[in-house]
Amino acid sequence: MSSTPISLRGQVEPFHVMEVLKAANERARTHGDVITLCAGQPSTPAPRVVRDAAAAALASGEVLGYTDALGIPALREAIAGHYADTYGLTVDPAQIAVTTGSSAAFTALFLAAFDAGDTVLMARPGYPAYRNTLQALGCRAIELDCGAEVRFQPTVAMLEQWAHRHGTPRGLILASPANPTGTVIAAAELAAIARWCEERDVLLISDEIYHGITYGEDAHSAWGSSRAAVLVGSLSKYFSMTGWRVGWAVLPPALVRPVELLLGNLNICAPALAQVAAVAAFGAEGRRELDGHVRRYAANRDLVVTRLPELGVAQWAPADGAFYAYADVSHLTHDTLAWCREVLDATGVALTPGVDFAPVGTGRAELDGSRWFRLSFAGATADIDEAMSRLAAYVQSR
Ligand SMILES: Cc1ncc(COP(=O)(O)O)c(C=O)c1O
């Protein structure tokens, strides 16, 4: 009898939000009353100028075949221009790799920089694909408990303590603003972490894909402090283009060629039509439209944080940026996976359980994702207001 080979490393954690999404889609079919606050994406299309550029490229009969593995020159130059305009940083387009969403940048980068068995640190709670992708590649993904006392972000003191006990890691992933917490690392702490990494040859991977969506101080780029770091960017969030699948990495010179070779083998290139159209996203007209979305997210954020206490919530992450509220509902449940299902059944509001971001039992219990949920406020303000009313009525009726 034959048996199909199935690898151990392929057995990654499920992405629990997909289950909620499936249940939400089912309820939308049967009840038609669903408000989806579980998806980590803007509810708006790509900027008008991008859609026009895509239509023009299609109409012209342009071939849109494979591009260079590192992306079309016009887009790499536009991204370099974006660093000059936004941060005053000079970036050589030759050090930019355009990728199939930032997700493909992470895979190529992990393969280019780390060997099986290498240790890479990240925050708990944090974006689950870092951990799952590293584990699938045979690396050791180590989560550092980051609670309210450190604003849900790693600190130099924490890295020092970890290295003292376990040795120097090979890499550190930071996300600022972060998913699911939205917290931004203060400029001085980011600089100190970048220096700490550079002095020890620890590769700092700075996930900057939520840059542009901040509500107080702008987020700083790690290249302002250390050019030994890798920056990861994306058109998915601020640029409102998740499904177009365009992201990028800004690389130290030694990583450019290995990443190019890996991308050529793994993906060949990012989607050509999306690359051609994406160039327009960086112009003034596109930015005006996108900044309007950020103003709406800001209003939505104020609404959500004003109304969270109606659910009896006393603790939530500061949401300095991104479009998420990550809230502690341990007064209501210690099983948010089941609770989110109940809430969906009772109210039609789809939320994300925290278990994707902080697996249960792998660190401090009060940070277990089973006590937290994430709500995305990227949608229409009226929908979010209605969702908060339904949630408050549900919690108060229990
Ligand atoms: C922190 C973070 N990094 C990376 C990604 C991957 O995004 P994409 O591949 O669309 O650029 C996401 C998606 O939600 C995210 O939240």
The ligand as a Gaussian input file, in Angstrom:
#p B3LYP/6-31G(d) Opt

LIG

0 1
 C        2.602000      42.711000       9.704000
 C        2.337000      42.144000       8.339000
 N        3.378000      41.847000       7.544000
 C        3.201000      41.311000       6.321000
 C        1.931000      41.048000       5.822000
 C        1.795000      40.455000       4.446000
 O        1.182000      41.341000       3.545000
 P        1.358000      41.326000       1.958000
 O        1.938000      40.025000       1.545000
 O       -0.024000      41.551000       1.416000
 O        2.275000      42.486000       1.626000
 C        0.804000      41.339000       6.610000
 C       -0.557000      41.039000       6.144000
 O       -1.536000      41.231000       6.799000
 C        1.016000      41.900000       7.916000
 O       -0.001000      42.220000       8.719000

